[in-house]
Structures are given as structure tokens and as C-alpha cells.
């Protein structure tokens, strides 16, 4: 049981590292199952007041074919604020600037007192300094991640850890459901 109980007056902001989470769920995707980000946000918030939910990702330069645009649009429709950096490195097949953008938002919103509890949805150890800075401003920081992608260090630094392995957050892909019906 955590030392700090959930308080319905707590203002919550959620910061999702999209590629980290999607990489953690790749095996489920092959089975026709995907993560329901909307219900993830609701479950992490609980009875508390959600004041902001951010999703951080990279995108290909404007005008190029980028399959992530559709996911970004869906998340935007669900109420998430999308921070997508035009910083995808094609040669290395990796994103750039995204972790720094997420860390900056965690710290700047803490400094401006926009939340009481920040929830970082990522197991990436790179966020430890941002977590420590937000905590120095008196904020509680929770971390939510899957066990196959969480650093022990970020787990230790969090005021509370949510193991996403135990959350019922999956839904069937529409195409897979149609296959099952036929």
C-alpha cells in the first residue's frame, strides 16, 4: 500500500512515450490485440481529476507517407494532446528529440503548478532526471509500464508504480474482429 492515498482532488497529467509503449505491446499486436489508450488514461486517473494527457511521438517530414498519422488523429479525437516531433532518423530506424520533449513537459508543467500528480507512461530510464526535478517541485510522479520494458531505476524513483501487465487495457483490432465473425 503506498504512503500517499489517491485523493479525488489531485490534478493529474499523463505523459505517454508512445513508441516505448507500442514496442512493449508488439507481440499482442500480432495476435490482433491493441492497447486502448483512452481506457488506459481513465484507469490511471481513477477518481482523480485529469487535467491533461499528452502523447509524445516522432513523425516523418510533412508530405511523406506516415502511417502514424492515423493513430495520432485517433488519439487527438479521444482528447490527447499529440506532441509529434519531425525527427525520425530513417537510417537508424529510431526517433530523436521525443524523450527530451516529454521530459521538458513533465518539468515545465510541474514548475507552473499545473498538476499534483504526473504519470509517466514509459519504462525508459532516461526520464529519471525529469522525475527528480518534478519531485523537487513537490509533485508526486507515478510511472506506468509493462514489465518487459521497465528500468529498475525508473521504478525505484517513482512515487508509485503501475504494472500495466495487470490492467485490462486491450481491445481487438477491428480487422481481426471481422475475421473472427466471418
VOPAGU-2260 file (C-alpha; in pm, 1 decimal, decimal comma):
REM VOPAGU-2260
SITE   aa  ch    i         X         Y         Z
SITE  UNK   A    0       0,0       0,0       0,0
SITE  UNK   A    1     150,8     335,2     -99,4
SITE  UNK   A    2     214,6     600,1     162,9
SITE  UNK   A    3       6,8     852,2     -31,6
SITE  UNK   A    4    -353,4     753,8     -95,3
SITE  UNK   A    5    -536,7     866,4    -405,7
SITE  UNK   A    6    -713,9    1194,3    -342,2
SITE  UNK   A    7   -1006,7    1287,3    -566,0
SITE  UNK   A    8    -884,6    1649,2    -557,6
SITE  UNK   A    9    -548,5    1557,6    -714,5
SITE  UNK   A   10    -492,4    1713,3   -1057,3
SITE  UNK   A   11    -343,2    1451,5   -1289,1
SITE  UNK   A   12    -136,4    1493,1   -1603,6
SITE  UNK   A   13     -37,8    1190,2   -1809,6
SITE  UNK   A   14     272,9    1181,0   -2030,4
SITE  UNK   A   15     287,6     885,3   -2271,8
SITE  UNK   A   16     602,3     780,2   -2458,7
SITE  UNK   A   17     411,7     626,6   -2749,9
SITE  UNK   A   18     692,6     427,3   -2916,6
SITE  UNK   A   19     807,6     282,3   -2584,0
SITE  UNK   A   20     455,9     159,0   -2508,6
SITE  UNK   A   21     391,4      30,1   -2860,8
SITE  UNK   A   22     720,6    -159,4   -2861,7
SITE  UNK   A   23     616,9    -326,2   -2534,6
SITE  UNK   A   24     293,2    -447,9   -2691,8
SITE  UNK   A   25     429,0    -571,9   -3028,0
SITE  UNK   A   26     363,3    -939,2   -2950,4
SITE  UNK   A   27      -2,1    -864,7   -2871,7
SITE  UNK   A   28     -42,5    -668,6   -3195,1
SITE  UNK   A   29      43,3    -981,3   -3395,1
SITE  UNK   A   30    -246,6   -1156,6   -3221,2
SITE  UNK   A   31    -492,0    -885,9   -3333,1
SITE  UNK   A   32    -495,9    -708,7   -2998,4
SITE  UNK   A   33    -407,3    -344,8   -2938,9
SITE  UNK   A   34    -372,0    -115,2   -2640,3
SITE  UNK   A   35    -670,9     106,4   -2564,4
SITE  UNK   A   36    -504,6     437,4   -2471,6
SITE  UNK   A   37    -833,4     605,6   -2381,2
SITE  UNK   A   38    -915,4     345,5   -2115,6
SITE  UNK   A   39    -552,7     340,6   -2002,5
SITE  UNK   A   40    -580,5     711,7   -1918,9
SITE  UNK   A   41    -910,7     659,1   -1737,6
SITE  UNK   A   42    -776,3     369,3   -1530,0
SITE  UNK   A   43    -456,7     550,3   -1434,8
SITE  UNK   A   44    -655,1     858,1   -1334,8
SITE  UNK   A   45    -905,9     666,7   -1121,1
SITE  UNK   A   46   -1122,2     901,7    -915,2
SITE  UNK   A   47    -878,8    1188,1    -955,5
SITE  UNK   A   48    -916,2    1486,9   -1190,2
SITE  UNK   A   49    -745,9    1451,2   -1529,1
SITE  UNK   A   50    -628,2    1794,1   -1646,4
SITE  UNK   A   51    -405,8    1690,7   -1936,4
SITE  UNK   A   52    -299,8    1383,4   -2130,8
SITE  UNK   A   53      -4,5    1409,3   -2367,6
SITE  UNK   A   54     126,1    1158,8   -2621,0
SITE  UNK   A   55     482,8    1200,8   -2748,0
SITE  UNK   A   56     599,9    1053,3   -3075,7
SITE  UNK   A   57     806,5    1125,0   -3384,7
SITE  UNK   A   58     673,2    1172,8   -3732,2
SITE  UNK   A   59     815,3    1173,9   -4079,2
SITE  UNK   A   60     856,7    1510,3   -4253,8
SITE  UNK   A   61     541,8    1678,0   -4381,2
SITE  UNK   A   62     427,2    1539,5   -4715,1
SITE  UNK   A   63     576,7    1191,6   -4672,0
SITE  UNK   A   64     372,2     878,6   -4617,7
SITE  UNK   A   65     349,8     822,5   -4242,2
SITE  UNK   A   66     118,7     550,1   -4103,4
SITE  UNK   A   67     135,6     704,4   -3754,4
SITE  UNK   A   68     -81,8     999,4   -3868,6
SITE  UNK   A   69    -393,0     783,2   -3839,3
SITE  UNK   A   70    -309,3     680,5   -3482,1
SITE  UNK   A   71    -226,1    1040,8   -3390,9
SITE  UNK   A   72    -563,0    1153,6   -3530,8
SITE  UNK   A   73    -749,7     889,5   -3331,0
SITE  UNK   A   74    -569,0     983,0   -3010,0
SITE  UNK   A   75    -633,9    1353,0   -3075,9
SITE  UNK   A   76   -1004,1    1271,6   -3126,6
SITE  UNK   A   77   -1003,0    1089,1   -2790,0
SITE  UNK   A   78    -874,4    1405,5   -2618,8
SITE  UNK   A   79    -498,5    1352,9   -2607,5
SITE  UNK   A   80    -259,7    1632,2   -2694,9
SITE  UNK   A   81     -14,5    1499,5   -2952,0
SITE  UNK   A   82     344,4    1622,6   -2943,6
SITE  UNK   A   83     495,6    1473,9   -3259,9
SITE  UNK   A   84     849,3    1578,4   -3346,1
SITE  UNK   A   85     964,7    1575,8   -3710,1
SITE  UNK   A   86    1274,5    1389,8   -3603,8
SITE  UNK   A   87    1258,9    1031,3   -3719,9
SITE  UNK   A   88    1603,1     904,3   -3826,5
SITE  UNK   A   89    1540,6     676,8   -4126,4
SITE  UNK   A   90    1896,4     539,6   -4133,9
SITE  UNK   A   91    1896,4     427,0   -3770,9
SITE  UNK   A   92    1524,2     350,0   -3762,7
SITE  UNK   A   93    1480,8     548,4   -3440,9
SITE  UNK   A   94    1319,4     864,7   -3316,7
SITE  UNK   A   95    1506,2    1166,5   -3188,6
SITE  UNK   A   96    1408,0    1452,4   -2951,3
SITE  UNK   A   97    1096,4    1275,2   -2824,8
SITE  UNK   A   98    1226,5    1176,6   -2478,6
SITE  UNK   A   99    1362,3    1527,6   -2427,1
SITE  UNK   A  100    1027,3    1680,4   -2529,2
SITE  UNK   A  101     843,8    1457,3   -2279,9
SITE  UNK   A  102    1092,7    1535,8   -2001,7
SITE  UNK   A  103    1061,8    1910,8   -2069,1
SITE  UNK   A  104     681,9    1894,0   -2043,3
SITE  UNK   A  105     694,6    1698,2   -1715,6
SITE  UNK   A  106     927,9    1955,4   -1560,2
SITE  UNK   A  107     770,6    2270,7   -1706,8
SITE  UNK   A  108     417,8    2171,7   -1601,5
SITE  UNK   A  109     548,5    2087,1   -1253,6
SITE  UNK   A  110     719,7    2426,6   -1232,4
SITE  UNK   A  111     398,6    2604,5   -1339,5
SITE  UNK   A  112     198,9    2400,4   -1083,2
SITE  UNK   A  113     -33,4    2257,1   -1349,1
SITE  UNK   A  114     -62,6    1918,4   -1176,4
SITE  UNK   A  115     -32,6    1748,0    -838,6
SITE  UNK   A  116      49,3    1402,7    -976,7
SITE  UNK   A  117     225,3    1335,0   -1305,2
SITE  UNK   A  118     204,1     990,6   -1460,0
SITE  UNK   A  119     486,4     893,6   -1696,0
SITE  UNK   A  120     379,6     603,5   -1915,5
SITE  UNK   A  121     716,9     459,8   -2010,6
SITE  UNK   A  122     976,1     235,2   -1856,4
SITE  UNK   A  123    1265,7     432,6   -2004,7
SITE  UNK   A  124    1538,0     521,2   -1755,1
SITE  UNK   A  125    1607,7     844,4   -1947,5
SITE  UNK   A  126    1317,1    1006,8   -1761,5
SITE  UNK   A  127    1472,5     971,4   -1414,2
SITE  UNK   A  128    1621,9    1326,7   -1408,2
SITE  UNK   A  129    1286,9    1479,8   -1512,6
SITE  UNK   A  130    1109,4    1278,4   -1243,7
SITE  UNK   A  131    1357,2    1400,1    -981,9
SITE  UNK   A  132    1312,5    1763,0   -1088,8
SITE  UNK   A  133     932,6    1738,5   -1075,1
SITE  UNK   A  134     955,2    1576,0    -731,9
SITE  UNK   A  135    1182,2    1862,3    -617,4
SITE  UNK   A  136     890,1    2095,6    -703,7
SITE  UNK   A  137     673,9    1892,0    -464,7
SITE  UNK   A  138     497,4    1683,1    -727,8
SITE  UNK   A  139     427,2    1313,7    -699,8
SITE  UNK   A  140     531,2    1114,9   -1003,0
SITE  UNK   A  141     385,1     778,7   -1089,2
SITE  UNK   A  142     526,3     550,2   -1356,3
SITE  UNK   A  143     320,1     305,7   -1560,7
SITE  UNK   A  144     491,3      44,4   -1777,3
SITE  UNK   A  145     491,0    -315,4   -1888,9
SITE  UNK   A  146     732,5    -548,0   -1708,1
SITE  UNK   A  147     916,6    -630,6   -2031,9
SITE  UNK   A  148    1022,8    -267,8   -2079,1
SITE  UNK   A  149    1071,2    -105,7   -1740,2
SITE  UNK   A  150    1404,1       1,1   -1597,8
SITE  UNK   A  151    1450,6     -87,9   -1229,3
SITE  UNK   A  152    1585,1     264,8   -1174,7
SITE  UNK   A  153    1275,2     447,5   -1300,7
SITE  UNK   A  154    1060,4     209,8   -1098,2
SITE  UNK   A  155    1256,9     294,8    -781,7
SITE  UNK   A  156    1235,6     671,4    -844,4
SITE  UNK   A  157     858,8     672,9    -891,7
SITE  UNK   A  158     633,0     758,6    -600,8
SITE  UNK   A  159     405,8     481,6    -727,0
SITE  UNK   A  160     443,1     217,5    -996,1
SITE  UNK   A  161     157,8      83,3   -1209,1
SITE  UNK   A  162     232,7    -251,6   -1372,3
SITE  UNK   A  163      39,7    -240,2   -1698,6
SITE  UNK   A  164      62,7    -619,5   -1717,1
SITE  UNK   A  165    -223,8    -635,6   -1466,7
SITE  UNK   A  166    -451,8    -376,7   -1631,2
SITE  UNK   A  167    -733,4    -488,9   -1864,6
SITE  UNK   A  168    -638,3    -243,9   -2140,7
SITE  UNK   A  169    -655,1    -444,2   -2458,8
SITE  UNK   A  170    -908,9    -444,6   -2737,1
SITE  UNK   A  171    -939,0    -645,0   -3054,9
SITE  UNK   A  172    -836,1    -474,2   -3379,3
SITE  UNK   A  173   -1141,3    -410,9   -3599,5
SITE  UNK   A  174    -993,6    -616,7   -3884,6
SITE  UNK   A  175    -925,9    -910,2   -3651,6
SITE  UNK   A  176   -1281,3    -898,8   -3512,7
SITE  UNK   A  177   -1419,4    -905,2   -3868,1
SITE  UNK   A  178   -1204,3   -1213,7   -3943,3
SITE  UNK   A  179   -1345,3   -1389,3   -3637,6
SITE  UNK   A  180   -1705,1   -1310,9   -3735,4
SITE  UNK   A  181   -1667,7   -1447,3   -4091,7
